[in-house]
Amino acid sequence: MELTLLGTGAPEGLPRPDCPCAACASALGEDARAATALLVDGTLLLDLTPGAAFAAARAGHSLGGVRQVLLSHPHDGPAVEVPAGLPQPVRVPDGSELALLTGHRVRAVPMDSPGTGYAVTGPDGQRLLYLPPGAAPAGLEENGDSYAMVVADVVGRPDALAKLRAVGAVGPTTDVVAVHLDHDVPPGPELRRRLAAAGARAVPDGTTLDVGVYEDVPDVPRRTLVLGGARSGKSVEAERRLESFPGVQYVATGGSRNGDNEWASRVHAHRERRPGSWRTVETCDLVPLLEGSGPPLLVDCLSLWLTDAMDSVNAWDDAEWAGGGERALRARVEELTSAVRNTRRTLVAVSNEVGSGIVPATASGRRYRDELGRLNAGFAAECEHVLLVVAGQALALRG
């Protein structure tokens, strides 16, 4: 089954008309995108958009062979003119199935917001799922049968991808292509980086893909370390890397700090930001979690883990530190990094980068700064991907 993406942008396109934002200003060349429309085997058109016939011609195709036009979402603004020779566009009722004379079968998939998804099975048996903008499937059932390709709003609704993964509709070989791309994320390298973390990719308008060809499926890094200063956006970046995966285990190393209202408000803000399907565990005992099996782990953060570890060996006392505390701490750090090296779970960890600021005024503060630097370096050495977040911008140090 052959799929041509006549457009890959949001309904208003990218750049948006008359929008002065930085993302729209830089959406030039291959990063400029018309509203999303898909041409399947030259015979099925999913979403009719302005200029579809010209887009098809630029891609080396014609709409003359289209026998069915299906709409996936309500279109705002004036009605789109139907090019001569095309059948009238229709929306298929949820759960209904069409059998086309070309051998394609199309099933309408219910969404959790206005719109309809379409599961297309080609004459060759390959399966494609197309989702409308801003929507995720509703009422999915687990059947273990994954699609060869999923075309969806990965940036706007990463939880849709998580739901599909949870029921086996998206597997390791599923080619996930992001469409309905808007100005929420700067185009180019930043967009590619975010999509790769979700196991997805974007392609330019006019690209033709063979459904069932998997060589371009991105590999999601197994281990990632996200570094940054206070309020740099490092936790948001770490959470974003796993928001398209189901059942994430969020490991909070800071504890509850009973009576500290300011800390409680920070914890509450973190919880409100996380997907409801994630499970939170409050512990500094990370090694058993890394040695076990299960869903992805998000550890936030290593700097608080180090505080607990230094408390446990009384590292703040000079005599205790010299008398064995330093050796005990190094042994704990080695145990942790060894567990990271051998883990089979997807792991994203957060840590503070504190070595670039003011030199601490106390010996214990300088000791903590030094040990955190050593911990970060040892942890990073075991990760495929290391990021430094500055002013909300993620810089790749490795991977």
N, C-alpha and C positions, 0 to 999 in steps of 0.2 A: 504494500500500500504506500502510495506516494503522497506526501503532504507539502503544499506550498503555502508559506505564510505571506499573504499579500500585505498584511500589516501586523505589527506586534505592539502597538501603543495603546494607551488608555483611550476611552471613547472620544476625548477631545484631541487626541494626538499628542505628540511630543516633538518639538516644544508646543506648549499650549498657546493659542492665539493671544497676543497682547500680554503675555505673562513676562514680567521683568526679572524673575528669579534666576539665581546662578545656574541651577540645573537646566532650565530652559535655554539660557543663553549659550550653554556649552553643548546642547543637543544638536550637533551638526553632522553632516555626512552620514555615515553608517549609524550614528547615534540618534538621528532624526527618525521618528516612527509615526506611521499612519495608524488610525484606529485598527484594532485587531480584526482580521478576517482570514479564514482558512479555506483553502481549496484542496479537496481530497480527490485524488485520481482524476482531476479534471471534470468530475461529474457531480460532486457534492460541495456546495458552498455553505460554510458555517459563518454566519453573520455577513450581512450586506452593508457595506460602508461606502461613503462617497468616494468616487474614483476607483472603485474595485476593478472595473474593466481595464483602466489604464495601468493599474498596479499589476494585473495579470499579464498584460502585454509586455511591461518592462521585465517581468520575470520569465518571458518566453512562453507564456501560456495564453489560451483563449478561454473566455467564459461560454463559448458557443456550445460546448458539450455538457454544460451544467443541466442536470435534470431535477435537482432539488435544492432549494434555498431554505435554510433553517436559521431562525433568530434565537439568540441565547439570552438576551436581556432587553429591557425596555430602552428605547432610544429617545433621548430628550431632543427638543428642537424640531425643526421642520422635517417632514417625512423624506426619507432617502428615495431618490428617483430610481426606479427599477429599469436597468438597461434593457433595450429591446431584445427580445428573444429569451429572456430569463423568466422562469416561473415566478409567481408571486411568493414572497417570503412568508413562512408560517412559523408558529411556535408549536411544538409537539406537547401534548398534555403529559404531566409527570407520570412516569411508569409505562407509558405507551411505547410501542416499538414499530418502526417502519421497516419494510423490506423493499429495497429498491431493485429495479429490473437489472441493474448493473451487478448485482450480487452483494451489495453492501447492506448491512443491517444496522439500524440506528435506534438506540434506546434512550429515552428522555430520563435524565437523572434528577431527582428533586434536590433543590438547594435550600440553604437556611436563610436566604434573602431573595428578593425578587429576581428571577432568572431561572434558566434551565440549562443543565449540563447535558452533554451528548456523548454517549459511549458508542463508538463506531467500530464495527467488525468488518474488515475487508474481505473480499473474495478469497484471499490467501490465508485467512484466519487470524491475521494480526489485529491487535486491539488497541484503539486510541481513545483517550478520554479528554474531552475539552470542557473547561469550566468557564463560566462568565466572570466578568470583573467583580471583585469585592464579595465573592461568594464561596462557600464550602459545601460539600455534599451533606445532606441530611439523612439520617437513618440508615447509615451504611451497615451492611452485614458482612461478617468475616467469612470469606470463602477460599482464601489462600491463592487465588488466581490473579496474578498481577498483570497490569497493562504493559504493553511494549513501550508506549509513549503516553505521557500526561502533559497537556498544554494548559497552563493555569496561571492565575494571578499569584505568583509565589511571593512577590514583595508585599502586596497588599493583604494577603491572607495566608501567611505561612502555616497557620493552624490547619488549613485545608490539606496541606501536604502531610502534616502530622496525623490527621485523621485517616488519610489514605494509607499511610505506612502502618498505622495501628491495625488495620484489617487486612493487610497483605496486598492491597490494590497497587501499592508502589513497592517494588522490591529492589534489590541491588542492581539489577540490569535494566530497570525502567529509565528511559530517557525522559527527564523532566525539563520541559522548555518553558521559560517564563514569558508571558505575554501580558497585555493590558498595562504596559510599563508607563508610569507617570513620572512626575518631577519630584517624587518623594526621595529619591536616591539620585545623586549625581551620576550621569552616564559614564561609560568608559570603564577604567580600571576599578573604581569603587563598586559599580554595579556588578561587574564580573566577580569581584572578591566576595561580595555578600551572597551571590547566587551559588558560587562554588561551595561555600560553607554549608549550604542547604542541599548540596548534591544536585544542583540545577544549573542551567545555562541559558543565555539569551543569544539569539541569532539576528542578523539584520533583516529588514523587510525584503521580501522577494526570495528568501532562501527556500530551497526545496530539500526535504528530508525524506529518507526511506524509513518508514516505521518498522522497527525491529532491528535496526543497526545500532549496536551499543558501544562502539569504540569511543564515542565522545562523552560518555557518562562520567562526570567528575568524581574523583575519589575524595570522600570526606575525610579530613585528617583525623586519626584516632586520638591524638593527644595535642592539645593546644594550651598555651600559656598566654594570658592576657595581662600585660603590665600597664601601670599608669599611676599618676599622682591622684591626690584627693580631688573628687568631683571632675575627674577627667572624662568620665563616660565609660570606664573600663568594665563596670558591672553590666551596663546596658549592652555593650558590645558582646560580652560573654553570653548573656541571655539570648541575644539575637542569633548567635551561632547555633543554638539548639531549639529555637522556637518552632522549627518545622519537623521536630521529632517528638514522638509520643512518649508519655510516661517518664519524663526526665526526673532523675533523683537529684534534688537540690540539697547540697550539703552546706549548712550554715555553721561556721566555726566560731561565731562570736558569742553564742549563748544568749540568754534573755536579759541579763544584767538587771535583776529585779530592783525596781525603784528609780531607774534611770529613764525618765520620760522622753528625753531627747533621743536616746538610743531606741526606745520602743517605737517612736515615730519613724525612725529610719527603717527599722525592720518591717513596719507596716507598709511603708512605701514600696519596699522591695517585693513584698508578697503581693500587693495589688498589681504590680507590673507583670508578674509571672503568669503563664497560662494555668488555668484551673486544673488541668490534668497532671501537673507536676506535683511530686511528693517531696515534702521538706523533712530533712533529718538534721537535728542539731547535735553535732559531735565533732570532736577533734581526732577521733580514732579512724584515720583515713585508710590505713593499710588493709584491714579486712574488707573494706568496700572495694578497694582496687584489686584485691586478690580474688574477689568473688565474681559472679556473672550477673548480668542484668542490663537494664536500660542505661542510656548515657548518664554520666555524672557531671554535675556542675559544682565545683568547690569554690566557695566565696567566704573567706579568702585565706591565702597562705600566710599573710602577715599576722592574722589573729591566731592561726595554728601555731606559728612560731612563738607568739607571746605565751600561749599555753605550754608549749614545750619548754621554754625557758623558765617559766614558773615551776614546772615539775622538777627541774634540776637546780632550782634556786640560783639561777645564773646571775641574779642581780647582786649577790654577795661576792665580793672579790675573793675571799678565802675559799668559799664553796666552789667558785668558778675555777680557781687554780688547783683545788684539791680533787677534781674529778668531774665537776659540772660541765666543763668544756668538752671533755671526752664523751660524756653521756649525751650531750646535745648533738655532737657530730654523729654519734651512732644512730640517734633517732632520725636525723636528716638522711643519713645513708639508707636506713631502712625504708624511708618514704620514697626516695628517688629510685631505689631498687624495685619497689612495688609499682612505680610509674613505668619503669622500663619493661616490666613483665605483664602489665595489665592487658586484658583483651577487651576492656570496656572503652567506649568512646568517652573521652575525658576533656573537659574544659575547666581550667583553673584560673583564678584571679589572684593577683598579688600587687602590692604597692611598690612603686619605684621611688625610693626615698634617698638615694645616694647623690642626687643632683642639687639638693637644697642646702640649707644652713647646717653647719656642723653642730651636732647636739652639744649642749653645754655640760652635760654630765657624762661620767664614765659609763654608766649603765645605758644611757641613750646611745652613745657611740658604739657600745657593744651590740645593742640591738640592731642598729643600722648596718654594722659590718656583717652580722649573722644573717640578716635578711638578704643582703647582697649575695652572700655565699649560697643561701637557699635558692634564690631566684636563678642564679647561674647553674646550679646543679639540676634544678627542675627543668630549666629550659633545655639543657643538654639532652634530655630524654624525650623532648617533644618534637613532632614533625613541623609544628607551626607555632611561631612566637610572634606576638603583636605588642606594639607599644602604642597606647592611646594618649593623644595629646589634644586638648581642647575639642574632644569628641571625634577626632580624626584618627583612624587606625592606620598605623604604619607597620608594614610587614618586616620583621627582622629575620624571619626564617619561614620558608614555605610559601 
